[in-house]
């Protein structure tokens, strides 16, 4: 058995009932543990779009919302939903709705923990995330480091490579006349994407938030219209 077969076997096992039981079971547990936090959804929406200049942090509430949505409205919701319906049929929509509704509690708990265990760096900026929660909350620094490393790999993979490849493929299919021109267009597209994304990333979290505040509302409106 080669490495590809081993990885495929593990993948088929994990993306089956064990993962469904863990994820949906966590959603149910957090729903009851938080006292059905979903009932506060409209209050949460109001808080997310209300500016509070006196609140601690590097970005506004709306900026944090759009930054989070910038990765949500993309590969997962467009490709993932289409793939789920194609494989599982119309019934998949019901389970996606149920998972989404109960998953609100898990997302709330995750955000709450991230805020609770965030730290302020020497320059005054906030640092947080699951790695800090694992380190400061559970005293598992090694697991926090492992999470950060794996998240970096994931960011380079499905977070960056997949969307960039989709853009390059669409440009190539739309404008390329032969194989040579296709490669040239792919390289040009890659360079443009690298420059644009690099300019945003260099500006730090505040620059990322400002771009998200401008682009995400249009992304959301376009996504809803297309669906």
N, C-alpha and C positions, 0 to 999 in steps of 0.2 A: 504494500500500500504506500503510495507516494504522499508527499506533504499536502498536495492539493486535495486528495481524497480525505485525508485526516481532517483538514480544515473544513471541508464540505460536510463531513459527518458531524463535527462539533456544531457547525452553523445550523444544520437541520434540527439538531437536538435542542439547542438553546432557543431558536426561533419557533418554538412549538408550545406545548402546554405548560412546561416549566416556567417560561418567561411570562406567559399570559397570567398564570396563577400568581406569580410574584408581583407583577405590575398592577393588575386589577385588584389583587388582595391588598396591596399597599394603599391603593386609592380608596378602597372601602374602609380600611382601618383608619386612615387619616380623616376621612369624612366623618366618622363617628367620634374620633378623638377630638376633632375641632368643633364639634357640635353643629355639623352641617354648615360649614363656612360658606358654601355656595349661596346661601340665602342672602349674603351680603354683597353679591356680585355687582349690583347697581351702585352701592356705596363705594365699592372698590373702583369702579369705572369713573365715578365722580372725583375721587381722590387722585386718580391717575392723570386726569386732565386739568387739575387745579394746581396752579403755581403757588408754592410756599417758599418765598425767598429766605426765610429764617431757618428753614430745615437744613440739618447738616448733610453734607455730601457734595460730590463734584458735579452732579448733573441734576436737572429738574425731574419732577415726577413724570412728566410727559416724555422727556428725553429718555428716561430709563425704560418707559413703556415701549417707545418706538425702537430703541436699540434691541430690546428683547424680541420684538416682533420681526425685526429685520431678518433674523435667522429662521423664525418660525414660518413666515410666509415665503416659502421657497420650495426647496427640494422635498421636504417632508410632506407639505400639504398639497403640492401639485402632483409630483411624481408618486408619492406614497399613497395618496388617496386613489389615484387612477389605477395603480398596481393592485391595491387591495380589492377594488371593485372588479377588476379583470380576473383576479384569481379566486376571490371569495364570493363574487356575485353581489346582488343588491343587499343581501343580508349583512354584508360587511359594513354598510353605512350605519346600521343600527348599533353595532358594536363600537364603531368609531365615535358615535354620539355618546353612548354610555361611558366609554373610556374618557372622553373629553370632559363630560360633566363631572364625574367622580374624580377625575384627575386634577380638577381645580384645587382640591384640598391638598394633594401632594405638592403641587406647585406653590401653594401658599406656604406650606411648611418649609419647603426648600428655600424660598425667598426669606422667610422669617429667620431661619438659621443662618443664612448668608449675611443678613444685616446684623444679627446678634454677635457673630464671631468675626466681623470685619475689623481691620486694624487701620490706624492712621500712620502713614509713613513719615519719614523725617521732613519731607517737603510739604506735608499737610494733605496729600492726596489719600483717598481711601483705597484699601486693598482688601478684597474679599473673594468669596467663592467656596466651592465644596472643599478645596484643599485646606483652607483655613479652618473650616468647620471640623474636618477630620483631625487636624492638628490640635486646635485649641479646645474643641468640644469633646473629642474622644481620646485625645492624647495619642493619636496614631500618626505621628509625623511621617513615617515611612509610607503609609497609605496615601497621605496627602501628596507626597512627592510623586508616587506612582500615578495618582489620578492626574496630576498636572502634566506629566510626561505623556500619558495616554491621550489626554485632551488635546495636547499639541499635535500629536500624530493625527488624531481625528480631524482637527482643524485644517491640516494640510490635505487631508483626504477628501471626505465628503463635504467638509465645510468650504474648501477652496477649489480643489481639482475638479470635482463634479460640475459645479456651476460654470467654472471657466471653460471646461471642455464643451459644455452645452452651448455656450455663447459662440465659441470658435467653430463648432460643428454647424450651427445655424448660419453663420457668416459664410462659411465655406460652401455649404449647399446652395445658398442664395446667389452668390456672386462668382464662384469659381467656374472657370470654363474648361480647365483640364487639371491634371494631377499637380503639375508644377505651380500653377496659380493658386491651387488649394493650399499647398504648403506655405506659400508666401503669405496668403491671407491669414493662415493660422498663426504664423509667427508675428505678423503685424498686430493681430488681435491680442495675442498674449502680451506683447510689449505694452500696448495701450492699457490693458487691464492691470498689469503690474505697476505702471506709473500712477494710474488713478488711485488704485488701492493703497499703494505705498505712500502717496501724499496724504491720504486720510489717516493711515495708521501712524505715521510719524507725528501727527498732531496730537496723538494720545486719545484718551477716552472722551475728552470734551469735543474734539474734532469729529470723532466717530458719532457721537450723540447728535451734533449739529447736522451732519449729513443725514442721519437716520430720521431726524425730525422733518427734514425736507422731502425725503424720498418715500418713506414708509407709508404715509397717508395715501399717496398715489398708487403705491403697490397694493395696498389693501383694497382701494376702490376698484382697481383693475382686476384684482383677484376675484372679488365678489361679482363683478360684471361678467367675467369669463365663466365662472361656475354657474 
